[in-house]
């Protein structure tokens, strides 16, 4: 399932950028998906009484979004970075199309699995390993 989640694409891209395998900065998309994740956090908070779910999600966004963003915060975004960010997002949407799904379905399924506490995202597993 993680191949369907755009934040994992960006997380991989962050490492490619960090280790200078690519020169294109993912900072803009990390900011956008972080904002999306914060809104999603409020949605999850509103729809569950299970604090562990909220803690797992906070752990997920801290590792997958906020820490990478902090690491590259002082980097500049060029116009080419913006074009590549847009291209990567379009490529992602095409990938979803070939997988016979779409953005809405992927994230609806993700939220449902999180709310049912049946999510197997890597950082949820890491949370369980560390804290349970």
C-alpha positions in Angstrom: 0.0 0.0 0.0 2.8 2.5 0.6 3.5 2.7 -3.1 0.0 4.4 -3.3 0.8 7.0 -0.7 2.3 10.2 -2.1 4.1 11.1 1.1 6.2 8.0 0.8 7.2 9.0 -2.7 8.3 12.4 -1.3 10.0 10.7 1.6 12.1 8.7 -0.8 12.8 11.8 -2.9 13.9 13.6 0.3 16.6 11.0 0.8 17.6 11.2 -2.9 18.0 15.0 -2.4 19.7 14.7 1.0 22.3 12.4 -0.4 22.7 14.5 -3.5 21.4 11.9 -5.9 19.1 14.5 -7.3 19.4 18.3 -7.2 15.7 18.9 -7.2 14.4 20.0 -3.9 11.2 18.3 -2.5 10.6 21.0 0.1 7.5 22.5 -1.5 5.8 19.1 -1.7 6.8 18.3 1.9 5.2 21.6 3.0 2.0 20.8 1.1 1.7 17.2 2.3 2.5 18.4 5.9 -0.5 20.8 5.7 -2.6 18.0 4.3 -1.5 15.7 7.2 -2.4 18.4 9.8 -5.9 18.6 8.4 -6.1 14.9 8.3 -5.0 14.8 12.0 -7.9 16.9 12.9 -10.2 14.6 10.9 -8.9 11.6 12.7 -9.1 13.3 16.1 -12.7 14.2 15.4 -13.6 10.6 14.4 -11.9 8.5 17.1 -11.7 8.3 20.8 -8.6 6.1 20.6 -5.6 8.3 21.6 -3.2 5.6 20.4 -4.3 6.1 16.9 -3.7 9.8 17.2 -0.2 9.2 18.7 0.7 6.8 15.9 -0.4 9.3 13.3 1.6 12.1 15.0 4.6 9.8 15.0 4.1 9.0 11.4 3.9 12.6 10.3 6.8 13.6 12.5 9.1 11.1 10.9 7.7 11.2 7.4 7.2 14.9 7.0 8.3 17.2 9.8 11.8 15.9 10.4 12.6 15.9 6.7 11.2 19.4 6.4 13.3 20.6 9.3 16.4 19.1 7.8 16.0 21.0 4.5 14.1 24.1 5.8 16.9 26.5 5.0 17.3 25.3 1.4 16.0 27.4 -1.4 13.3 26.4 -3.9 14.0 27.2 -7.5 11.5 27.5 -10.3 12.9 24.2 -11.7 12.1 22.6 -8.3 8.5 23.7 -8.6 8.3 22.2 -12.1 9.7 18.9 -11.0 7.4 18.9 -7.9 4.5 19.3 -10.3 5.8 16.6 -12.6 6.3 14.2 -9.8 2.7 14.8 -8.6 1.4 14.2 -12.2 3.5 11.0 -12.4 2.0 9.9 -9.1 -1.6 10.5 -10.5 -0.7 8.5 -13.6 0.7 5.7 -11.5 -2.6 5.6 -9.5 -4.5 5.5 -12.8 -2.6 2.4 -13.9 -3.2 0.8 -10.5 -6.9 1.4 -11.1 -7.4 3.8 -8.2 -7.3 7.5 -7.5 -6.2 10.0 -4.9 -9.5 10.1 -3.1 -9.9 6.3 -2.9 -6.4 5.9 -1.6 -6.7 8.4 1.2 -10.2 7.4 2.1 -9.0 3.8 2.5 -6.0 5.0 4.4 -8.2 6.9 6.9 -10.6 4.1 7.3 -7.8 1.6 8.1 -6.2 4.1 10.5 -9.6 4.6 12.3 -10.1 0.9 12.5 -6.6 0.6 13.9 -5.8 -1.9 11.1 -3.0 0.1 9.4 0.3 -1.4 8.6 2.3 1.7 7.5 6.0 1.3 8.3 6.1 4.1 10.9 2.9 2.7 12.6 4.8 -0.6 12.9 7.8 1.2 14.2 5.6 3.0 16.8 4.2 -0.3 17.9 7.7 -1.8 18.1 9.0 1.2 20.2 6.0 2.0 22.4 4.2 -1.3 22.9 
